[in-house]
Amino acid sequence: MTQALAAAAQPAVNDHEHLTVSGVGKSFGKVRALRDVDLGVLRGTTTAIVGPSGSGKTTLLRIIAGFDAPDEGTVRLNGRVVADGRRLVPAHKRNIGFVAQDGALFPHLSVGGNVAFGLDRTRYRGAAADRRVVELLEMVALTAEHARRRPDQLSGGQQQRVALARALARDPELMLLDEPFSALDAGLRLSTRKAVAETLASQGVTTILVTHDQSEALSFADQVAIMRHGALAQVGAPFVVYTRPADLETARFLGEAVVLDAVLQGSLATCALGEIPVRLPPAQGAVKLMLRPEQVRIAGSGGIHGTITETDFFGPDVTVRILLDRRPGDDGAPQSITIRHWNAGLARVGAQVFLRIVGEGVAYPA
Ligand SMILES: Nc1ncnc2c1ncn2[C@@H]1O[C@H](COP(=O)(O)OP(=O)(O)OP(=O)(O)O)[C@@H](O)[C@H]1O
C-alpha cells in the first residue's frame, strides 16, 4: 500500500484531541466487556463515563491508563498510538494520574510522605520536595499541618484529596478518576467533588471520571459518555444528553422520565398531555414521547387535567402520581404520569389538578 493509501485507511483523528479511543473491544473469556468503543477527549476538558454496574466503565479506564491492552482498536494520546493490536505503551510511560475508589493511600506513610511518593526525584529533593508537597496539599485545600498526620487521621474526603494531590505530584497531562467519591456520604461527596473539579480545571489537566452516579456525571463533566453493555450509547454535553437522550433507555438512565404514547404529525405530538412540539422528529405516526418531569407543571387552569392517585414526600419536593383525564376523541387506555411538585400541601391524593407543559418533548419510534 502506498503511504497516501495507508493514511486514507486510518480513521480520522481530531488534532485537538488529547485522547482518541477508536473501535476498542475487550473480552474476558466469554464476557464481552467492551465493543467498538469510540471516544474523543479534548485537551483540558472533563469527561464522565457513566453507566450501570458491569457496563464496562472500569475496563475502558484501565485500557486508557495502560493497565490492560485492548483486544481490538486503537488508543492514541496526543495523536500517538499507545495501544493497538501490536503496541502497548505501559502505564508509567503515559504521563497519567490515577485515583482509585478508595484512594489507596499508603497507611504506613504520613500524608506528606504519600504526596512526596508521586514526585519526580530528579526535579525535587530536600527542601524543594517539602515545598512542593505543601503546594500540592494547598491545591486540594489541605495544609502543611495535615502533611504530618497519618492517612487514618483524616476524614474520607480529605483522604481522597490527598490521593488526588499524590496523583497531581506526577504533573500528569491526563487524570483518570475511578469512582473516587463513591465511598463518601452525600454532603462530603458534593464538596470533595467540587474541590477536585476546581483543582483539575485550574491546573488544565484533561480529566476522565468513571461513575455510576448520573447527577455526578452531569454536574462534573464537559462531556458525558453513557456506557451500556460494553458500548457507548451516547456521548455529548450534559445538557444535550439529558434533554435529548439518544434512546429511551438512556433517557431513563440519566433521570426521571415521563413517557407517553403519542401520534406525531409534522413536529407536533398529540398525546394525553395535549399537543407537544418535538425537536427533530425521528418518525411520523405512532411514537413514544419523552418529557422530563420538571417540564410538567401543576397550573391554576387549562385544558389538561387529572387526579392525584399517589404522593411521596421527599422534603424539598413531593413526587405526585397523576391519572390523566381522557381528552376528547382519545379512546386509548388511561395513562398516568409521575412528576414532582414543591408544595406538599397542594398535592393531596384525590385532588383534581390542571397541568401545563413547558418546552419540547423528545420522540422515539414506537
Ligand atoms: N479481570 C476480569 N476478568 C473477568 N471478567 C472481568 C474482568 N474485569 C471485568 N470483567 C467483566 O467485564 C464486565 C465489565 O466490567 P467493568 O468492571 O468494566 O464494569 P463497570 O461498569 O466498571 O462496573 P462497576 O460499576 O460495577 O465497577 C463485567 O461483566 C465484569 O464482570
The ligand as a MOL file (V3000), in Angstrom:
LIG
                    3D

  0  0  0     0  0            999 V3000
M  V30 BEGIN CTAB
M  V30 COUNTS 31 33 0 0 0
M  V30 BEGIN ATOM
M  V30 1 N -10.4420 -9.2690 35.0550 0
M  V30 2 C -11.6370 -9.6860 34.6750 0
M  V30 3 N -11.8950 -10.9990 34.4610 0
M  V30 4 C -13.1050 -11.4150 34.0560 0
M  V30 5 N -14.1580 -10.6050 33.8380 0
M  V30 6 C -13.9830 -9.2950 34.0300 0
M  V30 7 C -12.7170 -8.7570 34.4840 0
M  V30 8 N -12.8440 -7.4020 34.6040 0
M  V30 9 C -14.1240 -7.1230 34.2580 0
M  V30 10 N -14.8030 -8.2360 33.9170 0
M  V30 11 C -16.2020 -8.2970 33.4520 0
M  V30 12 O -16.3610 -7.3310 32.4110 0
M  V30 13 C -17.6080 -6.6410 32.5290 0
M  V30 14 C -17.3340 -5.1440 32.6950 0
M  V30 15 O -16.7240 -4.9140 33.9610 0
M  V30 16 P -16.2900 -3.4750 34.4730 0
M  V30 17 O -15.5990 -3.6500 35.7910 0
M  V30 18 O -15.5580 -2.7840 33.3990 0
M  V30 19 O -17.7070 -2.7700 34.6710 0
M  V30 20 P -18.0510 -1.4020 35.4400 0
M  V30 21 O -19.0350 -0.6920 34.5560 0
M  V30 22 O -16.8090 -0.7040 35.7950 0
M  V30 23 O -18.7910 -1.9660 36.7270 0
M  V30 24 P -18.8320 -1.3780 38.2390 0
M  V30 25 O -19.5800 -0.0730 38.1620 0
M  V30 26 O -19.5990 -2.4350 38.9710 0
M  V30 27 O -17.4120 -1.2380 38.6860 0
M  V30 28 C -18.3160 -7.2700 33.7100 0
M  V30 29 O -19.1790 -8.2560 33.2080 0
M  V30 30 C -17.2020 -7.8910 34.5280 0
M  V30 31 O -17.6580 -9.0000 35.2480 0
M  V30 END ATOM
M  V30 BEGIN BOND
M  V30 1 1 1 2
M  V30 2 1 2 3
M  V30 3 2 2 7
M  V30 4 2 3 4
M  V30 5 1 4 5
M  V30 6 2 5 6
M  V30 7 1 6 7
M  V30 8 1 6 10
M  V30 9 1 7 8
M  V30 10 2 8 9
M  V30 11 1 9 10
M  V30 12 1 10 11
M  V30 13 1 11 12
M  V30 14 1 11 30
M  V30 15 1 12 13
M  V30 16 1 13 14
M  V30 17 1 13 28
M  V30 18 1 14 15
M  V30 19 1 15 16
M  V30 20 2 16 17
M  V30 21 1 16 18
M  V30 22 1 16 19
M  V30 23 1 19 20
M  V30 24 2 20 21
M  V30 25 1 20 22
M  V30 26 1 20 23
M  V30 27 1 23 24
M  V30 28 2 24 25
M  V30 29 1 24 26
M  V30 30 1 24 27
M  V30 31 1 28 29
M  V30 32 1 28 30
M  V30 33 1 30 31
M  V30 END BOND
M  V30 END CTAB
M  END
